[in-house]
Amino acid sequence: MKRAVSVFFCLIFSLALLLLRLFSIAAGGSVPGAQAGGTLTVEAARGRGFIYDRNGLPFVNETAQLAAVAAPLETVPRILRAVSGAEDFAAAYARLSKGYPAVLPVREEVTGRGVFTVRAPVRYSADFLIPHIAGYCDATGHGVCGLEKTYDSLLSERICTVTFDADAAGRVLCGGNTRIDDGGLWSRSGVVLTIEKRLQAMMRDAMLRSDIRKGAAVLLDAQTGEIRAMVSLPEFDPANPQRSLQSADAPFLNRALCPVSVGSVYKMLVAAAALEQGVGEDFTYTCTGETLQDDVTFHCHLRAGHGTLDLAGAMAESCNPWFIHLLREIPVDSLLNLSRRMGLGSAVTLCDDVVCGAGTVPESGELQTDAARANIAFGQGRLTAAPLQIAAATAACVNGGTYHEPRLIDAILHADGSRTAMQAAMPEHVLSAGTSERIRRLLIYAAGQTRQITCADCGGKTATAQTGIFHAGREQLNTWYSGFFPAENPQYVLTILCEDGTSGAGDCAPVFDAVAAQMEKNH
């Protein structure tokens, strides 16, 4: 008896839906989703493949939005009304009333006859950690830039569908079969990065809390060249990139990969080249506050002069005249060749669509005058490099003398759980172990003389680079800090850049110090 009553009401509801549908067709309505062969298939959810950190933690698809797929049954509207928003329910009810299934977001899992709940992945979280690395997708679901573009095929959209039995007009048949095809929506396949999510979050937080508004930070494994964290400011929202299109601060630019003027962080390479050429740490020069080179006066930042300094004192004081005279002691080609062997002047392809610009190492023919050589002695002139390149060069200076090309992609993870590891470039021995040890000691001493560095277990160098770009009569400065920790056995190199900053010590050293102290605490 109960079954007969149920069938009777089902028939009545179906008849009502048929009448509404006929009225809609008579009024010029379309038949949404109608398919031949007696079925109707609707899209329930869509998503893309995963981007993981080195430990298998996802950067994307971290959360899910619940979606209800509802058949046009009599009891369904009452179920949906209680768990959905008013606008979503109204749109769904309009379809159901015409005999077609509906898909709508819901606040909680829905159970009941004729209703299915699907978990749809949310691609980007509100505080997405790697926008400049991941890139974003266009309206068609294809990658526009970054990893999303390079690995578009691997990460291509997966679509979950629900198929209903339907009549010739595309209306769902009451009591018909329903089939769900998840389309690999939550397949674990994707790309695995060398980045560590915990460190990325820590460094991003340190940058956002700093006074740096435009800049970048790169954290490298000093022994392998693997990128453990990479941040660029300002950020953009990959879920809504249109918001940032008109920004004057170029938020889509990954400043970690963009070559700019370098300044005094380059002095560690000048010192390394000199030591390799046999100039001892006992070399001294008396700084009077300025030096004349080819009728060009180069001033020290301490106009009264530093007096007589050795290499350790010159590195700590960042005395420009001292390094100008140090470079006069060696062939300039020895410095240029060392710079190129440490990766300066060469692009670094992390993947097809995440590429670090080559920057510029001048040719020796451009440095025939004393003034030109003086400029490069403290990292100015035509010399440019990106934070990633400076980080890799710093690592080579302190890790025993080996240059490792930076790496971002660790492996490809397949749906069956197998991995295809990415091959690292062959490392190159560029400095003697003795020179590397001396540079490490010099940078430990320099960090100890930097008031903003409170972490005792580190080394590093500041820079304040002129750019030749003026705004309202004031020259824009690029400020830096590049250093390493722990001091005795460097595991990490951290390079910070502030665009349009004040000083390396004031802008960037506090960020380095905060990250180094936090990592020391956690380890």
C-alpha positions, 0 to 999 in steps of 0.5 A: 500500500505504501509503495503504491502511494509512493508511486502515485505521488511520483507520477503526479510530481512527474506529470506536474514537471512535464506540464511545466516543461511543456509550458517552458518549451512553448515559451521558447525555453531550452533543454539544458544538458539534454543528451541522446541515448536516454541519459542526461549528464551534469558536471558536479565538480571540477579540479586540477592536479596537486602541487606538493611540497618536498614532504608531500604536503599540498599547496593547492586543493587543501580544502573542499567545497561541498556541492549537492547534485539533486534529481527533480524529486518531490522531496528534494527542494525541502532538503536543499533549502535547509543547507544552501544559500537563497540565491543558489537554492532559487537557481537550483529550484528553477531547474528542478521545477523543469525536470532537470537535475541541479548542482549547487554549493551546500554548507554540509553533506546532504543525504536523502533520496535523489541527492548526492554530495560531492567534494569539490576541491578549492584550488587556492586558499585565502593565504596561498603560499606560492602564487608566483611559483604556481601561477594561475589559470584562465577561465577555461581552466588552463594554466596561464603562467608558472607551474600551472602552465608548465605542467598544464597537461599533468595538472589538467582539469578533472571533472566529476559527472553524474549521469541520470536516465532521461527521456527523449527531451532530457528530463530525468526519469523518476526511478531511473538509474544514476551513475557517478564518475569522479573523473579522477577528481582527487587523484594524487598525481601532480608535481613535487617541489623542493620547497618545504611548506613549513619554511615557506610559511615562516619566510612569507610571514617574516616578509609580510611583517617586515617593512619591505613592500616590494622585494623577495627572499630566497632560502636555499639548501646550502649543500644541494642548491634546492630551493626550500622557500621563495617569496616575492612581494607584493603578492597577487591572488591567483583565484582572482588575478584581475584585481591586480592587473592595474597595480603600479607595483607589478605584483605578478613579477617574481622579484626573486628571479629578476636581476637588479643592481647588486651592491656590496653583497658582491664583495664576498666574490671579490674577496674570494677571487683575491684569495684564490689569486694568492692575496692574503688576508693580511692585505691592508689599505688605509681608507681616507674616505675617498679614492680617485680613479680616472678623475672619478672620485669614489666616496666611502659611506664613512666620509671621514674614512675607516683608516687602515683595515685588513680584509676582515675589517673591510668586509665588516665595514663594507668599505668601498675604497678598500675593495677598489684597491683590492681588485687592483691587486688581481686580474679582473678576468679572475673575478669575472670568470669566478662570477660566471662559474657561480651562476651569475650572467646565466639564466636558471630554468627552474621549469619552462615557465619559472625562469630566473633572468640571466642578469649581466656580468660585464666583459673584461673589455668593458672594464679597461678603465680604473673607474669601470673596475672600481665600480664592479669592485663593490658590485655596481656598474653594469653588474646585475643579478637576481636574489636566486643567483646571489643565494646560489653564489653565497652558498658556493662561497661558504659550503666548501666551494661547490656551486649547485644550480638552484632546483625547484622541481623534485619529482613528478608524482603519478596517479599510482603513487610512483615517482619520476625524480628530476635530475639535478645538474652536475655541481661544479667545484669553483673555490678551494676549500681553504678559500671557502673557509676564509670567506665563511669566517669573514662573513661570520665576523661581518654578521657579528658587527651588524647591529640588526643581527642578533642571531649568533649562529650565522654569517652574512653581508649587507648591501645598499645598491644604487640603481640610477633610477630617480623618483621625485629627486631621490635615487631608488636603492636596492638593499640586500642581506645574504647570509647563512646558518648555522655558522660552523656548518652552513645548511641554509643560505637566505638572501633578502632583497628590498626594492626601493629600500633604505639600507641593507642593515635596516630593511633586510637584515631584520628579516634574515635575523627573524628567520634564522632565529626561528629556524634555530629555535625549531631545530 
